[in-house]
Amino acid sequence: MRGGEKLFLIADHLPFPATAYQVAARFGFELTNSFAFDKRKRNPELFVRGDSSLNSNPITDGIPPFQGVDTVVTYTGQDFYIPEEATPILTLTDE
């Protein structure tokens, strides 16, 4: 693979990651083809800058900066493993 490629990967929960598995693997990601949600609450997941669950990067910071994102809400997703050099946009917290 040539250097400099970028990937913004969005893969919904089971069974959809199976369709993106090979593309993700070329960039070093391992999709689990599963669900990720807080089964204790079954409420939408809130990712915010304040608790470091929403990470700073060119997508969330915005170009220009006044178009930045401070909160992302999801209701179900899937977990996956990222390569060391990757920058996650959302991070699940212990809460």
CNS distance restraints for C-alpha pairs under 8 A (distance, minus, plus):
assign (resid   7 and name CA) (resid  27 and name CA) 7.47 0.50 0.50
assign (resid   9 and name CA) (resid  24 and name CA) 7.53 0.50 0.50
assign (resid  11 and name CA) (resid  16 and name CA) 6.55 0.50 0.50
assign (resid  11 and name CA) (resid  17 and name CA) 5.45 0.50 0.50
assign (resid  11 and name CA) (resid  20 and name CA) 6.98 0.50 0.50
assign (resid  11 and name CA) (resid  77 and name CA) 7.82 0.50 0.50
assign (resid  11 and name CA) (resid  78 and name CA) 7.43 0.50 0.50
assign (resid  12 and name CA) (resid  16 and name CA) 5.72 0.50 0.50
assign (resid  12 and name CA) (resid  17 and name CA) 6.36 0.50 0.50
assign (resid  12 and name CA) (resid  76 and name CA) 7.96 0.50 0.50
assign (resid  12 and name CA) (resid  77 and name CA) 5.50 0.50 0.50
assign (resid  12 and name CA) (resid  78 and name CA) 6.33 0.50 0.50
assign (resid  13 and name CA) (resid  17 and name CA) 6.48 0.50 0.50
assign (resid  13 and name CA) (resid  33 and name CA) 6.56 0.50 0.50
assign (resid  13 and name CA) (resid  34 and name CA) 5.80 0.50 0.50
assign (resid  13 and name CA) (resid  35 and name CA) 5.23 0.50 0.50
assign (resid  13 and name CA) (resid  36 and name CA) 7.55 0.50 0.50
assign (resid  13 and name CA) (resid  76 and name CA) 6.93 0.50 0.50
assign (resid  13 and name CA) (resid  77 and name CA) 4.80 0.50 0.50
assign (resid  13 and name CA) (resid  78 and name CA) 4.73 0.50 0.50
assign (resid  14 and name CA) (resid  18 and name CA) 7.69 0.50 0.50
assign (resid  14 and name CA) (resid  33 and name CA) 4.98 0.50 0.50
assign (resid  14 and name CA) (resid  34 and name CA) 4.86 0.50 0.50
assign (resid  14 and name CA) (resid  35 and name CA) 6.15 0.50 0.50
assign (resid  14 and name CA) (resid  78 and name CA) 7.24 0.50 0.50
assign (resid  15 and name CA) (resid  33 and name CA) 6.08 0.50 0.50
assign (resid  15 and name CA) (resid  34 and name CA) 7.39 0.50 0.50
assign (resid  16 and name CA) (resid  20 and name CA) 7.28 0.50 0.50
assign (resid  16 and name CA) (resid  33 and name CA) 7.10 0.50 0.50
assign (resid  17 and name CA) (resid  21 and name CA) 5.92 0.50 0.50
assign (resid  17 and name CA) (resid  31 and name CA) 6.32 0.50 0.50
assign (resid  17 and name CA) (resid  32 and name CA) 7.32 0.50 0.50
assign (resid  17 and name CA) (resid  33 and name CA) 5.03 0.50 0.50
assign (resid  17 and name CA) (resid  34 and name CA) 7.93 0.50 0.50
assign (resid  18 and name CA) (resid  31 and name CA) 7.78 0.50 0.50
assign (resid  18 and name CA) (resid  33 and name CA) 6.01 0.50 0.50
assign (resid  20 and name CA) (resid  24 and name CA) 6.11 0.50 0.50
assign (resid  21 and name CA) (resid  25 and name CA) 6.06 0.50 0.50
assign (resid  21 and name CA) (resid  30 and name CA) 7.23 0.50 0.50
assign (resid  21 and name CA) (resid  31 and name CA) 6.00 0.50 0.50
assign (resid  22 and name CA) (resid  26 and name CA) 6.45 0.50 0.50
assign (resid  23 and name CA) (resid  27 and name CA) 7.08 0.50 0.50
assign (resid  24 and name CA) (resid  28 and name CA) 6.48 0.50 0.50
assign (resid  24 and name CA) (resid  29 and name CA) 5.04 0.50 0.50
assign (resid  24 and name CA) (resid  30 and name CA) 6.73 0.50 0.50
assign (resid  24 and name CA) (resid  31 and name CA) 7.25 0.50 0.50
assign (resid  25 and name CA) (resid  29 and name CA) 4.97 0.50 0.50
assign (resid  25 and name CA) (resid  30 and name CA) 5.96 0.50 0.50
assign (resid  25 and name CA) (resid  31 and name CA) 7.98 0.50 0.50
assign (resid  28 and name CA) (resid  82 and name CA) 6.68 0.50 0.50
assign (resid  28 and name CA) (resid  83 and name CA) 5.42 0.50 0.50
assign (resid  29 and name CA) (resid  80 and name CA) 7.10 0.50 0.50
assign (resid  29 and name CA) (resid  81 and name CA) 5.73 0.50 0.50
assign (resid  29 and name CA) (resid  82 and name CA) 4.78 0.50 0.50
assign (resid  29 and name CA) (resid  83 and name CA) 6.01 0.50 0.50
assign (resid  30 and name CA) (resid  80 and name CA) 5.63 0.50 0.50
assign (resid  30 and name CA) (resid  81 and name CA) 5.05 0.50 0.50
assign (resid  30 and name CA) (resid  82 and name CA) 6.63 0.50 0.50
assign (resid  31 and name CA) (resid  79 and name CA) 7.01 0.50 0.50
assign (resid  31 and name CA) (resid  80 and name CA) 4.60 0.50 0.50
assign (resid  31 and name CA) (resid  81 and name CA) 6.58 0.50 0.50
assign (resid  32 and name CA) (resid  78 and name CA) 7.19 0.50 0.50
assign (resid  32 and name CA) (resid  79 and name CA) 6.30 0.50 0.50
assign (resid  32 and name CA) (resid  80 and name CA) 5.50 0.50 0.50
assign (resid  32 and name CA) (resid  81 and name CA) 7.98 0.50 0.50
assign (resid  33 and name CA) (resid  78 and name CA) 6.83 0.50 0.50
assign (resid  33 and name CA) (resid  79 and name CA) 7.94 0.50 0.50
assign (resid  34 and name CA) (resid  78 and name CA) 5.39 0.50 0.50
assign (resid  34 and name CA) (resid  79 and name CA) 6.84 0.50 0.50
assign (resid  35 and name CA) (resid  76 and name CA) 6.83 0.50 0.50
assign (resid  35 and name CA) (resid  77 and name CA) 5.60 0.50 0.50
assign (resid  35 and name CA) (resid  78 and name CA) 4.40 0.50 0.50
assign (resid  35 and name CA) (resid  79 and name CA) 6.71 0.50 0.50
assign (resid  36 and name CA) (resid  76 and name CA) 6.11 0.50 0.50
assign (resid  36 and name CA) (resid  77 and name CA) 5.02 0.50 0.50
assign (resid  36 and name CA) (resid  78 and name CA) 4.50 0.50 0.50
assign (resid  36 and name CA) (resid  79 and name CA) 5.54 0.50 0.50
assign (resid  37 and name CA) (resid  42 and name CA) 7.09 0.50 0.50
assign (resid  37 and name CA) (resid  45 and name CA) 7.38 0.50 0.50
assign (resid  37 and name CA) (resid  75 and name CA) 7.22 0.50 0.50
assign (resid  37 and name CA) (resid  76 and name CA) 5.44 0.50 0.50
assign (resid  37 and name CA) (resid  77 and name CA) 6.62 0.50 0.50
assign (resid  37 and name CA) (resid  78 and name CA) 7.85 0.50 0.50
assign (resid  38 and name CA) (resid  42 and name CA) 5.79 0.50 0.50
assign (resid  38 and name CA) (resid  43 and name CA) 7.39 0.50 0.50
assign (resid  38 and name CA) (resid  45 and name CA) 7.70 0.50 0.50
assign (resid  42 and name CA) (resid  75 and name CA) 7.95 0.50 0.50
assign (resid  43 and name CA) (resid  75 and name CA) 6.73 0.50 0.50
assign (resid  44 and name CA) (resid  73 and name CA) 6.41 0.50 0.50
assign (resid  44 and name CA) (resid  74 and name CA) 5.50 0.50 0.50
assign (resid  44 and name CA) (resid  75 and name CA) 4.20 0.50 0.50
assign (resid  44 and name CA) (resid  76 and name CA) 7.46 0.50 0.50
assign (resid  45 and name CA) (resid  73 and name CA) 5.60 0.50 0.50
assign (resid  45 and name CA) (resid  74 and name CA) 5.08 0.50 0.50
assign (resid  45 and name CA) (resid  75 and name CA) 5.68 0.50 0.50
assign (resid  45 and name CA) (resid  76 and name CA) 7.75 0.50 0.50
assign (resid  46 and name CA) (resid  71 and name CA) 6.93 0.50 0.50
assign (resid  46 and name CA) (resid  72 and name CA) 6.02 0.50 0.50
assign (resid  46 and name CA) (resid  73 and name CA) 4.76 0.50 0.50
assign (resid  46 and name CA) (resid  74 and name CA) 6.67 0.50 0.50
assign (resid  47 and name CA) (resid  51 and name CA) 7.93 0.50 0.50
assign (resid  47 and name CA) (resid  52 and name CA) 7.92 0.50 0.50
assign (resid  47 and name CA) (resid  53 and name CA) 5.00 0.50 0.50
assign (resid  47 and name CA) (resid  54 and name CA) 5.04 0.50 0.50
assign (resid  47 and name CA) (resid  71 and name CA) 5.63 0.50 0.50
assign (resid  47 and name CA) (resid  72 and name CA) 5.12 0.50 0.50
assign (resid  47 and name CA) (resid  73 and name CA) 6.27 0.50 0.50
assign (resid  47 and name CA) (resid  90 and name CA) 6.60 0.50 0.50
assign (resid  47 and name CA) (resid  91 and name CA) 7.61 0.50 0.50
assign (resid  48 and name CA) (resid  52 and name CA) 6.54 0.50 0.50
assign (resid  48 and name CA) (resid  53 and name CA) 5.60 0.50 0.50
assign (resid  48 and name CA) (resid  54 and name CA) 4.78 0.50 0.50
assign (resid  48 and name CA) (resid  70 and name CA) 5.86 0.50 0.50
assign (resid  48 and name CA) (resid  71 and name CA) 4.62 0.50 0.50
assign (resid  48 and name CA) (resid  72 and name CA) 6.65 0.50 0.50
assign (resid  49 and name CA) (resid  53 and name CA) 6.24 0.50 0.50
assign (resid  49 and name CA) (resid  54 and name CA) 4.80 0.50 0.50
assign (resid  49 and name CA) (resid  55 and name CA) 6.40 0.50 0.50
assign (resid  49 and name CA) (resid  56 and name CA) 7.70 0.50 0.50
assign (resid  49 and name CA) (resid  70 and name CA) 5.89 0.50 0.50
assign (resid  49 and name CA) (resid  71 and name CA) 6.96 0.50 0.50
assign (resid  50 and name CA) (resid  54 and name CA) 7.96 0.50 0.50
assign (resid  52 and name CA) (resid  91 and name CA) 7.54 0.50 0.50
assign (resid  53 and name CA) (resid  90 and name CA) 5.61 0.50 0.50
assign (resid  53 and name CA) (resid  91 and name CA) 4.65 0.50 0.50
assign (resid  53 and name CA) (resid  92 and name CA) 6.12 0.50 0.50
assign (resid  53 and name CA) (resid  93 and name CA) 6.42 0.50 0.50
assign (resid  54 and name CA) (resid  70 and name CA) 7.48 0.50 0.50
assign (resid  54 and name CA) (resid  71 and name CA) 7.03 0.50 0.50
assign (resid  54 and name CA) (resid  72 and name CA) 7.40 0.50 0.50
assign (resid  54 and name CA) (resid  89 and name CA) 6.00 0.50 0.50
assign (resid  54 and name CA) (resid  90 and name CA) 4.94 0.50 0.50
assign (resid  54 and name CA) (resid  91 and name CA) 6.49 0.50 0.50
assign (resid  55 and name CA) (resid  60 and name CA) 7.36 0.50 0.50
assign (resid  55 and name CA) (resid  88 and name CA) 6.92 0.50 0.50
assign (resid  55 and name CA) (resid  89 and name CA) 5.12 0.50 0.50
assign (resid  55 and name CA) (resid  90 and name CA) 6.17 0.50 0.50
assign (resid  55 and name CA) (resid  91 and name CA) 7.49 0.50 0.50
assign (resid  56 and name CA) (resid  60 and name CA) 5.95 0.50 0.50
assign (resid  56 and name CA) (resid  61 and name CA) 6.05 0.50 0.50
assign (resid  56 and name CA) (resid  89 and name CA) 7.25 0.50 0.50
assign (resid  57 and name CA) (resid  61 and name CA) 5.69 0.50 0.50
assign (resid  57 and name CA) (resid  87 and name CA) 7.77 0.50 0.50
assign (resid  57 and name CA) (resid  89 and name CA) 7.14 0.50 0.50
assign (resid  58 and name CA) (resid  62 and name CA) 5.91 0.50 0.50
assign (resid  58 and name CA) (resid  63 and name CA) 7.24 0.50 0.50
assign (resid  59 and name CA) (resid  63 and name CA) 7.86 0.50 0.50
assign (resid  59 and name CA) (resid  68 and name CA) 7.58 0.50 0.50
assign (resid  60 and name CA) (resid  68 and name CA) 5.26 0.50 0.50
assign (resid  60 and name CA) (resid  69 and name CA) 4.88 0.50 0.50
assign (resid  60 and name CA) (resid  70 and name CA) 7.32 0.50 0.50
assign (resid  60 and name CA) (resid  89 and name CA) 7.59 0.50 0.50
assign (resid  61 and name CA) (resid  65 and name CA) 5.77 0.50 0.50
assign (resid  61 and name CA) (resid  67 and name CA) 7.25 0.50 0.50
assign (resid  61 and name CA) (resid  68 and name CA) 4.33 0.50 0.50
assign (resid  61 and name CA) (resid  69 and name CA) 6.35 0.50 0.50
assign (resid  62 and name CA) (resid  66 and name CA) 6.68 0.50 0.50
assign (resid  62 and name CA) (resid  67 and name CA) 4.77 0.50 0.50
assign (resid  62 and name CA) (resid  68 and name CA) 4.04 0.50 0.50
assign (resid  62 and name CA) (resid  69 and name CA) 7.03 0.50 0.50
assign (resid  63 and name CA) (resid  67 and name CA) 6.34 0.50 0.50
assign (resid  63 and name CA) (resid  68 and name CA) 7.36 0.50 0.50
assign (resid  64 and name CA) (resid  68 and name CA) 7.74 0.50 0.50
assign (resid  82 and name CA) (resid  86 and name CA) 6.21 0.50 0.50
assign (resid  82 and name CA) (resid  88 and name CA) 7.86 0.50 0.50
